[in-house]
Amino acid sequence: MSKNGLGRVPAIPMNARHMSYWDMFATWVGANANNGTWYIGGVIAACGFLTASTTLIVTGIISYLLLAAASYMGYKTGLTAMTLTRASFGLRGSLLPSVINLIQFIGWAAVNTFIAATSMSYLFHDLFGWPVYGKPGGTMGLAIGIIVMSIFHLLSISLGQRSVQLIERIGIVLVFIFVIWESIVVFKTVSFHEILNWQPPHNLKMTPGAAIDVLAAFNLAWVTAASDFSRFTGVKKNATQASFLGANLGLFWFAFIGVIATIGTAITLNHFNPNDSDPSTIASKLGLGFLAMIVIILTSTTANAVNLMSAGSALTNMTRRLSLRVSLWVVTLVATAVTFLPIFVASFLTIFEAFLNGIGMVLGPEIGIFLADYFWLRHRQYDIDDFTKVHGQYWYRGGVNWIAIFVWVVSVSCYIGLKHVAIVANTIGATFIVIVVSMVLYGCLMKFTQKQGE
């Protein structure tokens, strides 16, 4: 480790922080205003419009209040999210949340890349007459699209935070234009009254609890990346308010478009298929054409700039040998390889839903633990000098806070159990219950052991 005690991820001093309110706002709008959010909207459309809308708003507000709290931690300390987990999980124990973050953000990058590559297959069809993905021979266009998108992603993170900031500034303008355009086209095709009254086939209907868990898994991923960006601003409001508003705006706008476009397409074609919820398929069926595919591809780049930055930061926290820039290249190449999985393993929707369930299961307890540690137990005060100090206050036993690990395991088990309780699965879902359980259990056990040690 380096002499400053933080290895490859040093704290950013206040005088070196230049991220404005607009930059932070644009970062989080761009993080959610993308293909994946649209697809999530298409997935929860299986609840019907009113249920999907209600769960979307409530889940977004709760999730991004947690995002604002985590962003505050980065603003106060100047540290990355995974470095901060050393205080709650231990210097070595932080390997667990780092691995979770590494896997989930590589997964999200792969999800967005796959959807954008699907759009590219439509572009190749228009330009060269190649079959689109989903048709015989369409895999070639998808594969080339994955490679092209990965090159775009390497360029977007080539300068680290600077290039991410630039791509978000450009992307947010394109996103707004596209969403307004898409909204006009949808409502020209079908009326709002038709969308409001549409119901999915009974065998495909999603319960409110399932929708909440799907949305929570999507939203909470950003909570564990909040500090990676808020540490670049020296203003509290930029870190908290801009993050909360930007993330919610991106979520509500693009997920609502996903819900409306999917339902509108189902009404127009008199057929609902959740496998066709991706923006490329819907844009094609609504006749949006070439330009729509270009914008879908660009919005993937804005979202993945955030995903890859967070994955790179997690990898850097796991090793002393890789700089952030090298880590970014590594995770981008791994994400490229992962993107090919749906071609060989199962349908994209099947893999996507399994991925979301896995994220919801492991992320909630992690978030509950590190927020409870900072705001409840430590009263918003961390000793940064101890973040790499062997036998310091964050060393615990052998570098691991076994209480945090125990609470995480118990909470994950609780999530699995609650998913099989009908009243929970059908109403409020398991995710937020488990976050509260992890907070309370961790706080009480830590306070009990502290009293025993006095």
N, C-alpha and C positions, 0 to 999 in steps of 0.2 A: 504494500500500500504506500501511497505517497505521503510526504511529510504533513500535508494539510489534513490527513486523516480521512480522506474521502476517495481514495483511489482514483479511478478514471472519471468520477462524476462529482466535480467540485461544486460547492455552493456558489450561486451567482450573487455577487455583492450588489447592493441597491444601486450603486452608481453605474453599473454595467447593464442595467435592465432597461430595455427600450421598447417593449411591447406595449402599444397604446390600447385604449379601450376598443377602438375599431378593429385593431389587429386581433385581439382576443375574441371579440364578438364574431368576426369573420371566420376565425379558426373553428369555432364551435358550430356556427351555422354550416360551414363547409363540411365539418365532420359528420353531420346528420343529413344534410341536403344532398343525398346521393342515392345510388342504385339500391344499396342494402336497405335503406329506410323505406324506399318505395316498395321493395319486396316484402318487408315486414307488414306494411299496410295492406298489401295484397293477401298475405297470409291471414291476418286477423279479420279481413273482409268476410271470412267464413262465420263470423259472429252475427252478421247483419250490421247495417250502418250505425244505428243508435248505440248498440253495445260496443262496437269497435271504437266509436268516437269517444264515448264516456271513459272506457278503460285507457284509451290513448292519452287523454288529457290528465286524468288522475295519476296514472303511472309516470307520465313525463314529469309532472310537478314534483312528486315525491322523489323520484330518482335524481333529478337535477338539483334539488336542495342538498342532497348528499354530494353531488358534484361540486357545488359551491363550497361546501364544508371542506372537501378534499383540496379544492383549489386554494382555499385560505391557508392550508398547511404549506403548500408550495411557496406561496407569497411570503409567509412569515420566515421560512427556513432557507429558501433558495435551493432546495434539494429536489431530486427526482422522486417520483412516487415510490419506486421500489427501494431506493435508499432509505426513505422514511419508514418503511416496514421493518427496518432493522431494530427500531426502538420497541416495537410490539412483539415481533417474532424472534428477535435476537439477531446478532450479526450473521451467524450461519443459518439460523432459522428462516431468514428472509429469502433464502433460496426457494422455499415453497411458493410464496406469492410471486416471486420472479419467474419461476417456471410456468405458473398459471398465466401470468401476463404474457409471457413469451408465446405460449401456445395459442392463447385466445386472440392476440392481435395478428399473429401470422394467419390464423384462421379467418379473421375478418378481412384481412388483405386479400386472401384467396377468394372469399365470397364475392367481394366487390370486383375483383379481377375477372372472375368467371362470368359475372353478369355483364361487365363491359365487353368481354371477349365475345359473348353472345351477340351484343350489338355490332361488333366488328364483323361477325359472320353475315349479318344483314347488309353491312356496307360492302363486303366482298361480293355478295350476291348482286347488288346493284351495279357495282363497278365491273365485275368480271364474269358474272353469271354463275358463280359457285353456289352449290346448295347451302341453305341456311342450316344452322345447328338444329337438330331434331328431325331433319330429313335425311334420307340415305345419302351418304357422302359428305354430310355437313360437318363432320368432325374435323376435317382438315382446316376449314375456315376458323373454327373455334380454336384449334391448337395454335395457328399462326397469330390469331388475335391475342391469346394468352402471352405469347412471346413479345408481341409489339407493346402490349400494355405494361409488361414487366420492364421494358426499356424506358417507357414513360415514367414509371415509378422510380427507377434508378436515377433518372434526371431530376425528379421532383425532390429527392432527398440528398442530392449530390453535395449540397453545401450545408447540410444539417438544418438547424432552425431557420436560417436565412432563406433558403429555398422553399421551405414549408410555408413561411410567412408570405413569400411572393406568390406562390401558387394559390394560396387561400384568397389573397386580394383579387386576383384575376378570376378565380373560380366562382366567387360569390355573385359577381355580376351576371355571369352566364347562367348560374342556377336560377336567379330571380326571373330572368327573361324566359327560360325554359318552362318554369312552373306556371307562370302566367299564361303562356301559350297553351300548355297542356290543359289547364283549367278551362280555357275558352273552348277548345276542341271537344272536351268531354261533355260539357253542358250544351254544346250544339248538337251532340249525338243523342243524348238522353236527358230527360228532365230531372230536376232534383227530387220531385215527388216520386218518380219511379225508383230512384236510388234509395230514398228513405224507406219505401215500402217493400223493397226486395228482400227476400229471405233465401238462404242457401238450401240446397237439398238436405234433408234430415241426416243422411248418412255422412255428410261432410261438415255438419254444423260444429263449430267450436264453442266451448263453454267460456263464460267470462273469466273463470279462474285460470283456464289454460291460456287465454289471451293475455292476462296480467303477467303470468310467468314468462311468456314469450317476449313481451315488451320489456319486462324488468331485466331479463337476460341481455337484451339488446342495449338498453339504456345504461345499465350498471357497468358495462364494460368500460365506458368513458370515465367513471368515477376513479378507477384504478390508474388512469392516465392523466388525471387533472393536473397534478403537480409538475408533470413534465413540461407543461406550457405556462402555468401561472408563476413559475419561478423566474420567468423572463419579464415580469412586470413589477414595478415598484409601487403600484397604487392598489389599495385593497379593493376598491370598487371594480377595477379592471379584472381582478382575479375572481371575484365572487359574482357580482351582478352581471357582468358581460358574459361570463361563462354560462350562468343560469339562463339568461334570456336568449343567447345565441343557440345553445343546445336545444332549448324548447322550440324556438322558431323553426330551426331546421327539421326537428322531429315532426312537429304538428303539420307543417306545410307539406313536406314530402310524403309522410305516412298517410295524411288525408288524401293526397293525390293518388297514392297507391290503392287506398280503400275505394275511392270514387271511380278510378279508372278500371279497376278489376271488376267492380259491380257493374259499371257501365258496359264493359265488354261482355260480361255474362248476360246482361239484358239484351244487348244488340245481337249476340249470337245465339241467345236462348240456351246457353250451356255454360256451366261454371266448372272450371278446372283449376285448383290451386297451383298446379304445376306450371300454369301459364301466367303467373302473377308477376314475372319479371318485366321491367319496363320495356325491353326490346320487343318482346312478343306483343305486349299491349300496344305500344307505339305503332308497330307494324299493322296490327289489326284495326287500329283507329286511323290508319293512313297518314301518320305524321311524317314519314319519309326520312330522307337522307340526313337532314340537319338535326333531327331529333336524336339520331344515333350518335352523331358527333358530340352533342352536348352530354349524352349519357356517358360516353367514354371519358370526357373531361371531368365530369363530376366524380367519377371513380378515382381519378388521380388526386382530386382535392381530399377525398376521404382517406385514401390510402397513405397520403403524406402523414396524416395524424396516426393511423394504425402502425405504420412502419417506424415512425419516431418513437412510439411507446414500446414497441417490441424491441427496438434497438437499445433503448434505455434499460429495459429489463435484462437483456443479454449483458450489457456493460456492468450491471450490478452483480452479475453472477461470476464474472471473471475479471482479473486484474490485467489481463494481457491484451484485451481488445479495446481500442478507442471507440467512441460513439460512432464515428464515421465508418469504421470498419464493421462495427456491429450492424449498422444500417444496411450495408451491402450484403452481409451474411443473411439477415432475416428476409431481405427482398428476394434473394435467390432461393431460399427455402420456401417462401410463400409461392413462388413461381411453380416449384415442384408440386406443392400441395394442391394448387389450383387444378391440376390434371386429374385428381382423384375421382371426381364425379363421372368422368368419362369411362373409367374402368370398374368402379365399385358399385354405384347405385345411382338413382336419380338425384338431381341437385336438391330437390325439396326434401328428400329423405335424409340426406347428409346434413342439410341446413337445420332441420328440426332437431336432429340428434345433437348437433353442435350447440344449438341454443339451450337445450335441456342440460347439457354438460356444463355450460357456462353458468347458468342459473344456480346449479347445484353447488359449485365451488366458490363463486364470486361473492355471494351474499355474506357468508360467514367471514371471509377475508375482510370485506369492507366494514362489517360490524366491529371486528376486532381492532383494526387500526384507527378507526374513528373514535371508538370508546377509549382507547389508550391515550390519544392526544387530547381530546376535549374533556373527558371525564377524569381519568386517572392523573394525567400530567398537567392538567389545567393550562393547556396550550403553550407549554414550555418544554423544549427539548435541549439537551446539552450536546451541541453539534460536535464538540471535541471528542465525545465518547462514541461516535458512530463507527469507529474502527478500532477502538481501544480494547485490546484483550484484557479481560477481567474488569472492564468498566461496568457501568450500571446497566448497559444493554447487552452484556455478555451472558447473563443468566447462568445456566449450567451448560458448560461446553459450547457456548455460543448460541444456544437454542433456548427459547422461552417455551418450555414444554406445556405450560398452561395454555398458551395460545394455540399450540398444535392440538392439544386435547380438545379445546373448545371448538376448533375448526372441524375435527373429526366428528364430534358429537353433533354439531350443527348440520354437517353434510348428511349424516345419518337421519337427522330430524327432517330434513328436506325430502329425502327419499321416502320416509314414512308418511309425511303429510300429503305427498302426491297421490297416495293411495286412500286417503280419507275423502270420501265423496263430497262432503259438505265444503271442505276446503278447496278441493280441486274444481268444484263447480261454481265457487263464489269469488273468493279473494285470492286464491292461489297460495303457494307455499313460500315464495321468495321473501316477501317483506316480513312475514312472521319469523322466518329464520334469522333475518338480520337483527330483529329485536332480541330474539333468544340469544344470539351470539354476543350482542352487546352486554346484556344483563349478566349472562353466565360468566363472561370474561371479566367484567368489572368486579363482580362479587368474589370470584375466586382469587383475583389479584389482590383485592383489599384484604381478604381473609389471610392469605399467605404473608402479606406485609405485616399484619397485626401479630401473626404467629412469630415472625422474625424479630419483633421489637423486644 
